[in-house]
């Protein structure tokens, strides 16, 4: 019998499970339904959550031995942080683990939409060679990148785009980054200025009450005609109905989305029918490198259970 029990909401990379298995029994959630989870948490010392499910106060109260919740990834909006803090439950995450993977996905979306790659792929598979005269793309070189959020991932996107495509960088953030401004010749501006001046707007902010629906119809209308919106952050930051209208009307040149207001996104989501929108199912962080690194939240789980301070504490 091992000293600890750890509940995994979803499976994860073998490397992280090996770290846990050395000192803990691993339990896989039968379902992410709250009732089912409550039945399984009664004797667990730790929980690891990925992109699905939640850890709320009710669940914490059903787990008297719970000492730590680990987020396999970055965003902790599915964990009630205040409830955890008031109950003395540590929350930790892996803020650097998926940085490169998500940043590359954001830039990949820019290229895919700009160069009409997905539209052309679908067309040629249908024998429509003539679209080479219809689908006229645009170069990213020298165009302006606007970042909403200049944290770890946003700054890496800025670096790739500035160094690789000589793109001027504008950013909106509650924090100033003078070192990055000097290195990348970036300029801190208001949200409105980012939207009005950027050819590409890439979102890199958490989902908070203050950011929910931040990009709505008014904000999309501010964007330059033909501009492209990229969202690898959280679906709730964007008003999807307004985005559909902005793309259908031709005001926006397209969008690249990895996240949605509801996940999995429903089969009747109008976004799925838009040719100029590139979509992936919340998988920007799903490279083997990133998945392995995110699974190393296991190390902080064991640290907390053994009475040590975690490296990446959230609360």
C-alpha positions as CSV (number, residue, x, y, z in Angstrom):
1,X,0.0,0.0,0.0
2,X,1.5,3.3,-1.1
3,X,1.2,6.4,1.2
4,X,-0.8,8.6,-1.1
5,X,-3.8,8.3,-3.5
6,X,-4.0,10.6,-6.6
7,X,-7.1,11.0,-8.7
8,X,-6.4,11.7,-12.4
9,X,-9.3,13.4,-14.2
10,X,-7.9,12.2,-17.5
11,X,-4.9,10.1,-18.6
12,X,-1.5,11.8,-19.0
13,X,2.0,11.1,-20.3
14,X,3.7,8.0,-18.9
15,X,6.6,10.1,-17.6
16,X,4.4,12.0,-15.1
17,X,2.6,8.8,-14.1
18,X,5.9,7.2,-13.3
19,X,6.8,10.0,-10.9
20,X,3.4,9.6,-9.2
21,X,3.4,5.8,-9.2
22,X,6.6,5.7,-7.2
23,X,4.8,7.0,-4.2
24,X,1.1,7.0,-4.9
25,X,-1.7,4.8,-6.0
26,X,-3.3,6.3,-9.2
27,X,-7.0,6.4,-9.6
28,X,-8.6,7.3,-13.0
29,X,-11.9,9.2,-12.8
30,X,-14.7,7.0,-14.0
31,X,-16.6,10.2,-15.2
32,X,-16.1,13.9,-14.9
33,X,-19.7,14.3,-13.7
34,X,-19.8,16.0,-10.3
35,X,-21.7,13.2,-8.6
36,X,-19.3,10.6,-9.8
37,X,-16.3,12.6,-8.8
38,X,-17.6,13.2,-5.3
39,X,-17.8,9.4,-4.9
40,X,-14.2,9.0,-5.9
41,X,-12.5,11.9,-4.0
42,X,-13.4,10.8,-0.5
43,X,-10.0,9.3,0.2
44,X,-7.7,11.0,-2.2
45,X,-4.7,13.2,-1.2
46,X,-4.4,14.9,-4.6
47,X,-6.2,15.6,-7.8
48,X,-4.8,16.3,-11.3
49,X,-7.1,18.1,-13.7
50,X,-6.5,18.7,-17.4
51,X,-8.8,20.7,-19.8
52,X,-12.1,19.1,-18.7
53,X,-14.1,18.9,-15.6
54,X,-13.8,21.2,-12.6
55,X,-12.7,21.2,-8.9
56,X,-15.2,23.3,-6.9
57,X,-15.9,23.9,-3.3
58,X,-18.5,21.1,-3.0
59,X,-15.9,18.6,-4.4
60,X,-13.3,19.9,-2.0
61,X,-15.6,19.4,1.0
62,X,-16.2,15.8,-0.1
63,X,-12.5,15.2,0.0
64,X,-11.3,15.6,3.6
65,X,-7.7,14.3,2.8
66,X,-7.3,16.5,-0.2
67,X,-4.1,18.6,0.1
68,X,-3.2,19.6,-3.4
69,X,-4.8,20.1,-6.9
70,X,-2.5,20.1,-9.9
71,X,-3.4,21.6,-13.2
72,X,-1.9,19.7,-16.1
73,X,-1.4,22.9,-18.1
74,X,-1.7,26.6,-17.4
75,X,-5.3,27.9,-17.0
76,X,-6.9,27.4,-13.6
77,X,-10.3,28.8,-14.3
78,X,-11.9,25.4,-13.7
79,X,-10.5,25.3,-10.1
80,X,-12.2,27.4,-7.4
81,X,-9.0,29.1,-6.1
82,X,-10.7,31.0,-3.3
83,X,-12.3,27.8,-2.0
84,X,-8.9,26.0,-2.2
85,X,-7.1,28.8,-0.4
86,X,-9.7,29.0,2.4
87,X,-9.4,25.2,3.0
88,X,-5.6,25.2,2.9
89,X,-5.5,23.2,-0.4
90,X,-2.5,24.0,-2.6
91,X,-3.1,24.6,-6.3
92,X,-0.2,24.3,-8.7
93,X,0.2,24.2,-12.5
94,X,2.8,24.0,-15.3
95,X,3.1,27.6,-16.6
96,X,6.1,27.0,-18.9
97,X,5.3,23.5,-20.2
98,X,3.2,24.3,-23.2
99,X,4.7,27.7,-24.0
100,X,6.4,26.6,-27.3
101,X,3.6,24.4,-28.5
102,X,0.9,26.9,-28.1
103,X,2.9,29.7,-29.5
104,X,3.7,27.7,-32.6
105,X,0.1,26.8,-33.0
106,X,-0.9,30.5,-32.9
107,X,1.7,31.3,-35.6
108,X,0.5,28.2,-37.5
109,X,-3.0,29.5,-37.6
110,X,-1.8,32.8,-38.9
111,X,0.0,31.1,-41.8
112,X,-2.9,28.6,-42.5
113,X,-5.5,31.4,-42.7
114,X,-3.3,33.9,-44.5
115,X,-2.1,31.4,-47.2
116,X,-5.6,29.8,-47.6
117,X,-3.9,26.4,-46.8
118,X,-7.0,24.6,-45.4
119,X,-9.4,25.9,-48.0
120,X,-7.0,24.9,-50.8
121,X,-6.4,21.5,-49.2
122,X,-10.1,20.8,-49.2
123,X,-10.5,22.0,-52.7
124,X,-7.8,20.0,-54.3
125,X,-9.1,16.8,-52.7
126,X,-12.3,17.6,-54.5
127,X,-10.5,18.0,-57.8
128,X,-10.8,21.8,-57.9
129,X,-7.4,22.7,-59.2
130,X,-8.7,26.0,-60.5
131,X,-8.9,27.5,-57.0
132,X,-5.3,28.5,-57.4
133,X,-6.7,31.5,-59.3
134,X,-9.5,32.2,-56.7
135,X,-7.9,31.7,-53.3
136,X,-5.4,34.6,-53.1
137,X,-3.5,34.8,-49.9
138,X,-1.4,37.4,-48.2
139,X,2.1,37.5,-46.8
140,X,2.7,38.0,-43.1
141,X,6.0,39.7,-43.7
142,X,5.9,43.3,-42.4
143,X,2.3,43.2,-41.3
144,X,1.4,44.3,-37.7
145,X,0.8,41.8,-35.0
146,X,-1.4,42.8,-32.1
147,X,-1.2,40.8,-28.9
148,X,-3.9,40.8,-26.2
149,X,-1.7,39.5,-23.4
150,X,2.1,39.6,-23.4
151,X,2.8,36.9,-20.9
152,X,4.9,33.8,-21.6
153,X,3.0,32.6,-24.7
154,X,2.2,36.0,-26.1
155,X,5.8,37.1,-25.9
156,X,7.0,34.0,-27.6
157,X,4.5,34.6,-30.4
158,X,5.8,38.1,-30.7
159,X,9.4,36.9,-30.9
160,X,8.6,34.4,-33.6
161,X,6.7,36.9,-35.7
162,X,9.1,39.8,-35.2
163,X,12.3,37.8,-35.8
164,X,10.9,35.6,-38.5
165,X,8.5,37.9,-40.4
166,X,9.8,41.4,-39.4
167,X,6.3,42.2,-38.0
168,X,5.9,45.3,-35.9
169,X,4.4,44.4,-32.4
170,X,1.7,46.1,-30.5
171,X,0.4,44.7,-27.2
172,X,-2.2,45.2,-24.7
173,X,-1.6,44.0,-21.1
174,X,-2.1,45.2,-17.6
175,X,1.6,44.7,-17.1
176,X,4.4,46.5,-19.0
177,X,7.3,44.6,-20.4
178,X,10.1,47.1,-21.1
179,X,12.7,44.5,-21.8
180,X,10.6,42.9,-24.5
181,X,9.7,46.3,-25.9
182,X,13.4,47.0,-26.4
183,X,14.2,43.5,-27.7
184,X,11.3,43.3,-30.1
185,X,10.6,47.0,-30.7
186,X,7.2,46.3,-29.3
187,X,4.8,49.1,-28.2
188,X,2.3,48.9,-25.3
189,X,-1.0,50.4,-26.3
190,X,-4.7,50.2,-25.4
191,X,-6.9,47.4,-26.4
192,X,-8.7,49.6,-28.9
193,X,-5.4,50.6,-30.5
194,X,-4.4,46.9,-30.9
195,X,-7.7,46.1,-32.5
196,X,-7.7,49.1,-34.9
197,X,-4.1,48.9,-36.0
198,X,-3.2,45.2,-36.1
199,X,-3.4,42.9,-39.2
200,X,-3.4,39.9,-36.8
201,X,-4.8,39.9,-33.3
202,X,-3.7,37.0,-31.2
203,X,-5.3,36.4,-27.8
204,X,-3.2,35.2,-24.8
205,X,-5.2,36.0,-21.7
206,X,-6.9,33.9,-19.0
207,X,-10.7,33.6,-18.7
208,X,-11.7,35.8,-15.8
209,X,-14.9,37.8,-15.0
210,X,-13.1,40.8,-16.5
211,X,-12.1,39.0,-19.8
212,X,-15.3,37.0,-20.4
213,X,-16.7,38.2,-23.7
214,X,-13.9,40.8,-24.0
215,X,-13.9,40.5,-27.8
216,X,-17.5,41.2,-28.8
217,X,-19.2,42.8,-31.7
218,X,-18.0,46.3,-30.9
219,X,-14.4,45.1,-30.6
220,X,-14.6,43.0,-33.8
221,X,-16.0,46.0,-35.7
222,X,-12.9,48.0,-34.6
223,X,-10.6,45.6,-36.3
224,X,-9.1,46.4,-39.7
225,X,-11.0,45.1,-42.7
226,X,-9.4,41.8,-43.6
227,X,-7.7,41.4,-40.2
228,X,-7.3,37.9,-38.8
229,X,-8.2,36.8,-35.2
230,X,-6.3,34.0,-33.4
231,X,-7.5,32.5,-30.2
232,X,-5.5,29.8,-28.4
233,X,-6.4,31.2,-25.0
234,X,-10.0,30.5,-23.8
235,X,-13.1,30.3,-25.8
236,X,-15.1,32.5,-23.4
237,X,-13.0,35.5,-24.2
238,X,-14.7,35.8,-27.6
239,X,-18.3,36.3,-28.5
240,X,-18.6,33.4,-31.0
241,X,-21.9,34.7,-32.5
242,X,-20.3,38.1,-33.2
243,X,-17.2,36.4,-34.7
244,X,-19.4,34.4,-37.1
245,X,-21.1,37.6,-38.2
246,X,-17.7,39.4,-38.7
247,X,-16.3,36.6,-40.9
248,X,-19.5,36.0,-42.8
249,X,-19.9,39.7,-43.6
250,X,-16.3,39.8,-45.0
251,X,-15.2,42.3,-42.4
252,X,-12.6,39.9,-41.0
253,X,-10.3,38.0,-43.3
254,X,-10.7,34.9,-41.1
255,X,-9.8,33.4,-37.8
256,X,-7.9,30.5,-36.2
257,X,-9.4,28.9,-33.1
258,X,-8.3,26.2,-30.8
259,X,-10.8,27.0,-28.0
260,X,-14.5,27.5,-27.8
261,X,-17.3,28.8,-25.5
262,X,-18.5,25.3,-25.0
263,X,-16.2,22.3,-25.2
264,X,-16.5,20.0,-27.0
265,X,-18.1,22.5,-29.4
266,X,-21.5,21.4,-30.7
267,X,-21.8,19.9,-34.2
268,X,-24.1,22.7,-35.2
269,X,-21.8,25.5,-34.2
270,X,-21.9,28.0,-37.1
271,X,-18.1,28.4,-36.9
272,X,-17.7,24.9,-38.3
273,X,-19.2,25.9,-41.6
274,X,-16.9,28.9,-42.2
275,X,-14.3,28.2,-44.9
276,X,-12.0,31.1,-43.7
277,X,-11.8,29.8,-40.2
278,X,-9.2,27.3,-39.2
279,X,-10.3,25.1,-36.3
280,X,-8.6,22.6,-33.9
281,X,-10.1,20.8,-30.9
282,X,-8.3,22.5,-28.0
283,X,-5.1,20.7,-28.9
284,X,-2.5,23.5,-29.3
285,X,-0.6,22.1,-26.3
286,X,-0.7,18.5,-27.6
287,X,2.8,17.8,-28.7
288,X,4.7,15.0,-27.1
289,X,7.2,17.5,-25.7
290,X,4.5,19.6,-24.1
291,X,2.4,16.7,-22.8
292,X,5.4,15.2,-21.1
293,X,6.3,18.6,-19.6
294,X,2.8,19.2,-18.4
295,X,2.6,15.8,-16.8
296,X,5.5,16.9,-14.6
297,X,3.0,18.6,-12.4
298,X,3.4,15.3,-10.8
299,X,6.6,16.5,-9.2
300,X,4.9,19.4,-7.5
301,X,2.1,17.0,-6.3
302,X,4.7,14.8,-4.6
303,X,6.5,17.8,-3.2
304,X,3.4,19.1,-1.5
305,X,2.4,15.7,-0.2
306,X,5.8,15.3,1.3
307,X,5.6,18.7,3.0
308,X,7.7,20.7,0.6
309,X,7.0,23.9,-1.3
310,X,5.9,23.4,-4.9
311,X,7.9,25.1,-7.7
312,X,4.8,26.4,-9.5
313,X,2.3,27.4,-6.8
314,X,-0.9,29.2,-7.8
315,X,-2.4,29.5,-4.3
